[in-house]
């Protein structure tokens, strides 16, 4: 691909009757840098390109001189690759998008997906290059916020950087004393959250007013958020009794079945599946082993049905799970893992019963001994 950035920059600058020094002052770089760009010796950082294109009122494509039709075709190929490959091999997509960012440094559709892949690659584990990755994420985020006019991409980038800051805060809090500024990340996340629209202003909620018979996708999304909110609020909180949690989850399941009476739960498929498994463990906590076995069996049978579905996205929408270990798991593996390694765990005595082993056998006696949650 031939890039004509230097020639175009020089032409646009002269058309505005500007010196290299004046342009350099505006961009916050040295005039030597501008001189090298115009001679084609170096190229600017990708975060500067939107500012340059905005200054001259041209697109980044025009600035670097790539044929627009050819450019759009190649971008669409990357976007299609992202959607098709990310379900199978995220690392391969990540490598391709590293190339894509270099090829299209000012294309926000590419940058936002690269930003998401960066958060998935690093997730919530502190690594030697974590700070470098964090700086790259923040740089892309600021670039999008300052120069992108697509509200969807702008909000998407806010969601990603919020999750990154929260994970960073969690990691550093787990190593108390190693860093002194860990509260800064929480404050940054909080300040960005405060700029997001309220749920009542969301696309999903507002579409309910547009369609006479309501939009199922909107209900699906609202119920998904409702489940996440309720489970996040009480399920992992020991201040709530198992009896209370059982009643609450049972009501949620009943709501799912009422709304999605055709049995197509969409992204809530995973929720219903896990709710069965959670109920099994909760009933075990209360001492009701008969009910525990009933719901664990329901979870196992439902997992088998999910794995028989043709479309992986209909199985469970795996990409909504935070833990990367779940990326390539089918539903039977997930449920086996839940039953064998749940915290608090089922007793060894209970797991050795013929009834429980029969439930595990329904899912294929999957070995999860080497999987760490």
HELIX and SHEET records of a PDB file:
HELIX    1   1 UNK A    5  UNK A   15  1                                  11    
HELIX    2   2 UNK A   20  UNK A   27  1                                   8    
HELIX    3   3 UNK A   31  UNK A   39  1                                   9    
HELIX    4   4 UNK A   46  UNK A   56  1                                  11    
HELIX    5   5 UNK A   60  UNK A   64  1                                   5    
HELIX    6   6 UNK A   68  UNK A   85  1                                  18    
HELIX    7   7 UNK A   90  UNK A  103  1                                  14    
HELIX    8   8 UNK A  108  UNK A  122  1                                  15    
HELIX    9   9 UNK A  130  UNK A  147  1                                  18    
HELIX   10  10 UNK A  151  UNK A  174  1                                  24    
HELIX   11  11 UNK A  182  UNK A  193  1                                  12    
HELIX   12  12 UNK A  199  UNK A  201  5                                   3    
HELIX   13  13 UNK A  203  UNK A  210  1                                   8    
HELIX   14  14 UNK A  216  UNK A  234  1                                  19    
HELIX   15  15 UNK A  242  UNK A  259  1                                  18    
HELIX   16  16 UNK A  266  UNK A  268  5                                   3    
HELIX   17  17 UNK A  269  UNK A  286  1                                  18    
HELIX   18  18 UNK A  289  UNK A  307  1                                  19    
HELIX   19  19 UNK A  312  UNK A  315  1                                   4    
HELIX   20  20 UNK A  318  UNK A  320  5                                   3    
HELIX   21  21 UNK A  324  UNK A  326  5                                   3    
HELIX   22  22 UNK A  331  UNK A  341  1                                  11    
HELIX   23  23 UNK A  348  UNK A  351  1                                   4    
HELIX   24  24 UNK A  354  UNK A  362  1                                   9    
END                                                                             
